[in-house]
Amino acid sequence: MARVGIYGATGYTGFELIKILARHPGVEIAFATARSAAGQRLSDIFPTMIDTPLVAVEAADLRAADLIFTCLPHGAPELIPLAQAALEAGKKVIDFSDIFRLSDPDDFARRRGKPHPAPELLSAAVYGLPELHREQIREARLVANTGCYPLTAILPLWPLEQAGLVADRTVIVDSKSGVSGAGRSLSLKTHFGETHETFSAYSVGRTHRHLGEMEQETGLHIIFSPHLLPVYRGILSTIYVTLRPGTTVEQARAAYAVYDGEPFVKLMPDGRLPELRHVQNTMYLAIGLQQVEEGRYIIVATVDNLLKGASGQAVQSMNLMLGMEETAGLL
Ligand SMILES: NC(=O)c1ccc[n+]([C@@H]2O[C@H](COP(=O)([O-])OP(=O)(O)OC[C@H]3O[C@@H](n4cnc5c(N)ncnc54)[C@H](OP(=O)(O)O)[C@@H]3O)[C@@H](O)[C@H]2O)c1
């Protein structure tokens, strides 16, 4: 059995991770950290058979784990020191935040307006998207788990770009996410009174912090508008893309043959578009494609932000990093 440590076990992604690990045949939990719930047991907080004590970050014994998951909010000051300490101790790391997702330090500095605090880790990190980087993930010691929004843009667009079918390199990605995408911490934006029976856009255009990884992985220029949907989980992205004149639906659909054999990516039958409910509580990223007029296509992609969009994706990478069956614990 491999032993894994979880930092931020009481958050939305941390809890999903624990639910998966509880039924995973090849791992056991070495430690789990919490901030406000430190000192309690996991089973005091959630209905789980995993009775691990929750400890503060400083009290976690790194030596007890072969691999750690850092499910801390982006910007948590502990993130980089934790990754550094774990790597120095010979452990493997899967980080859920966006701090290691851009591979080029100059790109990071340009997009964030300040240099990366540990640029050497950017070249060590592998972007945790098995469908594109499976072999690198197997060998990786640091994996930057994908963003949930980016996943719904990268997986639908990458095959079309690889096939040389994209004519207009500016692509519009219009996404709607359930409120769990913002994490469990209290904020006015995700307060019930602010989200219930309303619908709002935020960080539109070229301002959202996850634009960089979408462009890095697709090579395209993206206009991205995220929206906050008054549901708990799931993302639906509508993508407006112009393909080479004369591209038929059959040619466009044929590009997705690169996902044949992928356990968690599903191209919907011709004429069908995926809905949130098709993927909520599943590991699937579903893609539907429709021609609008000559060259113009609309793609609709849906994913569960907490599973394939976060914790399930991390376990898929963990399985690769530990030499286990890629789908272990996920089917
Ligand atoms: N939510 C999603 O759909 C999603 C999808 C993809 C990626 N991600 C990324 O995954 C990471 C975790 O997201 P989440 O939604 O699970 O967040 P969350 O619900 O806010 O949970 C964060 C966890 O970290 C703990 N924590 C917060 N600040 C800490 C600090 N400074 N030191 C130590 N522990 C701290 C929290 O404990 P307390 O509750 O006691 O504060 C909680 O256990 C983020 O980087 C996020 O961007 C999230």
The ligand as an ORCA input file, in Angstrom:
! r2SCAN-3c Opt
* xyz 0 1
  N     -13.226     23.751     -5.774
  C     -12.950     23.357     -7.022
  O     -13.847     23.027     -7.815
  C     -11.525     23.285     -7.485
  C     -11.271     22.721     -8.756
  C      -9.941     22.677     -9.205
  C      -8.927     23.169     -8.404
  N      -9.214     23.695     -7.186
  C      -8.097     24.176     -6.371
  O      -7.950     23.279     -5.278
  C      -7.468     23.987     -4.123
  C      -8.401     23.720     -2.948
  O      -9.700     24.197     -3.311
  P     -10.983     23.893     -2.424
  O     -12.135     24.347     -3.240
  O     -10.958     22.514     -1.891
  O     -10.723     24.927     -1.206
  P     -11.483     25.036      0.182
  O     -12.803     24.356      0.095
  O     -11.465     26.464      0.556
  O     -10.552     24.199      1.196
  C      -9.279     24.600      1.537
  C      -8.702     23.678      2.607
  O      -7.435     24.200      3.028
  C      -7.496     24.611      4.401
  N      -6.782     25.878      4.481
  C      -7.176     27.079      4.012
  N      -6.207     27.996      4.164
  C      -5.183     27.359      4.754
  C      -3.910     27.768      5.174
  N      -3.459     29.031      4.986
  N      -3.115     26.853      5.768
  C      -3.516     25.605      5.926
  N      -4.719     25.139      5.552
  C      -5.542     26.011      4.959
  C      -8.964     24.745      4.713
  O      -9.170     24.561      6.091
  P     -10.300     25.451      6.819
  O     -11.610     25.018      6.199
  O     -10.174     25.075      8.241
  O      -9.957     26.885      6.510
  C      -9.530     23.581      3.878
  O      -9.268     22.339      4.494
  C      -7.416     25.465     -4.526
  O      -6.095     25.820     -4.854
  C      -8.322     25.540     -5.748
  O      -7.954     26.583     -6.639
  C     -10.484     23.752     -6.704
*
